């Protein structure tokens, strides 16, 4: 899935934000001069059954694995880099867009992102990012929105 083509095909207004390569969401926020609270980072989790789920949360926060397990109804662990490359074969290694549904994954979004008018997220590469309205994102992805971040 090419993120720009996907958003265009769905009629979603977006800003494409090319930038120098970044390899984590906090550096993406710094590179784009936006708050880490507005940049959505993605974390792939492996469930006890061996399935995967995508967690989307502010770049400035961390996943609370106990809350994630409660939301999914089973234990979870951080997926490996190999798992990520297999789950997102059309992306640069480590680049994970927040559209789990397009990859057959359940998506969980932290409630704090739902409070933002817009979110910024990484595309298929480490040098592209996108800004869209959160409500557009919610309509496209239909994620489970819960408190998922560590206190």
ZIKAGI-V793816 format. One record per backbone hydrogen bond with DSSP energy under -1.0 kcal/mol. NH is the residue of the N-H (numbers start at 0). CO is the residue of the C=O. If there is no record, write none. Layout:
NH_CO ; NH_CO
//
This chain:
5_1 ; 6_2 ; 7_3 ; 8_4 ; 9_5 ; 10_7 ; 11_6 ; 14_130 ; 16_128 ; 18_126 ; 21_125 ; 27_23 ; 28_24 ; 29_25 ; 30_26 ; 31_27 ; 33_28 ; 37_34 ; 39_119 ; 40_56 ; 42_54 ; 44_52 ; 45_76 ; 46_50 ; 47_74 ; 49_46 ; 52_44 ; 53_105 ; 54_42 ; 55_107 ; 56_40 ; 58_35 ; 58_38 ; 59_35 ; 60_57 ; 63_147 ; 67_63 ; 68_64 ; 69_65 ; 70_66 ; 71_67 ; 72_68 ; 73_68 ; 76_45 ; 78_43 ; 83_79 ; 84_80 ; 85_81 ; 86_82 ; 87_83 ; 90_87 ; 91_123 ; 94_91 ; 102_99 ; 103_100 ; 104_99 ; 107_53 ; 108_143 ; 109_55 ; 110_145 ; 112_109 ; 115_112 ; 118_131 ; 119_37 ; 120_129 ; 122_127 ; 129_120 ; 130_14 ; 131_118 ; 133_116 ; 136_132 ; 137_133 ; 138_134 ; 139_135 ; 140_136 ; 141_137 ; 143_106 ; 145_108 ; 149_61
//
